[in-house]
Amino acid sequence: MVTFSVSTIPLPGMTRGSAKWGDYDQDGDLDILLMGQDAAGTWNWYIFRNDPGGFNQQFNHIDYINFGDGEWGDFDNDGDLDVILSGGKKTFLYQNNSGTFIKLQSNFYGLNYASVSWVDYDNDNDLDLFLTGDYKLGMTTVPVSMFYRNNTCLPNSIPQAPVNLSSVSQGDSIIFSWNSGNDVETSSAGLYYNMYVGSISNNVDSLSPMSDILSGQRRVIAIGNACSNKTWKMKNASTGTYYWSVQSIDHAYAGSPFAPEKIITLIVGNDDVDKSSVGNELTVYPNPSNGEFKLMYIGELDDVKMEIFDAHAKLVFSRFIKKSSTNKSVDIKSTEISAGVYTLILTTLKGTITKKLVFL
């Protein structure tokens, strides 16, 4: 059962607004952009900086933006997060100038009941703006959806991938870690990170990054699933081999290529994992063994790819067994493997079976 506990971190109560996360000061943790109506009935927007021990208010602007929305985004490609706000028949763009937010003159429609979103819809490496809401046109109110193309002359640079990827198992968990990526505009401390984890190479069946794995191009405009962290823990994992990688994401929400893929094999207790329809038909005997064992089966054996991995996910033995309707066992001799605990992965047309092997 998944449970959450209420935090006691004090923040002002707000209604009819929005709350968004972003590392505006590029110190490696996420700050809050908060807007709406407070308990006194005033329409404010705030920035709360994430500091050790809590969130400290840095900005409080009374712009009377009501029934609206706000969003972080580096529209000018200088590496820091700017702010767009819309609501109350107003739309304001604030430029982050070394930590001070300056309201810019703009030609944006002022909207009610607004929603704002940054998106590079024309793929020219800068953030364009998408607005929706009610627009007052004379005596008539009409709903609008509008794109504003960003005509900046400074295209954003794609960040570089993180380095020094490593992973360790801890019970039924895996702890993934890496060192910072780099970027021309966004500081290394301000980058976000985004992971994928799969049960086979270049697969995302355990954790999806919402990015193209081959190019790194993001499929959503958002920070990564690892936020600003350079470690990530996958809990309650099953015995098996996991393939993973991570990419950097800058303040224009551009993704780097993924770092070279890494592999880790997790063995949880005495668990075997059967992702096939033939698990009851395949057995390994004896186990533990001295390196000589039999793969025994009932019925007709399909082609089987057999792989043995050590605790560091290094392939130490492999064999391809051809389909047979007569043989009921296959002798396996792997006496060159030293004593220890290994993972046996059997891949058939009907699925994959993972078993723990112990060599004495």
Secondary structure, 3 states (H helix, E strand, C coil): CCCCCCCCCCCCCCEEEEEEEECCCCCCCCEEEEEEECCCCCEEEEEEEEECCEEEEEEEECCCCCCCEEEEECCCCCCCCEEEEEECCEEEEEEEECCEEEEECCCCCCEEEEEEEEECCCCCCCCEEEEEEEEEECCEEEEEEEEECCCCCCCCCCCCCCEEEEEEEECCEEEEEEECCCCCCCCHHHCEEEEEEECCCCCCCCECCCECCCCCCECCCCCCCCCCCCEEEECCCCCEEEEEEEEEECCCCCECCCCCCEEEEECCCCCCEEEECCHHHEEEECCCECCEEEEEECCCECCEEEEEECCCCCEEEEEEECCECCCCEEEEECCCCCCEEEEEEEEECCEEEEEEEEEC
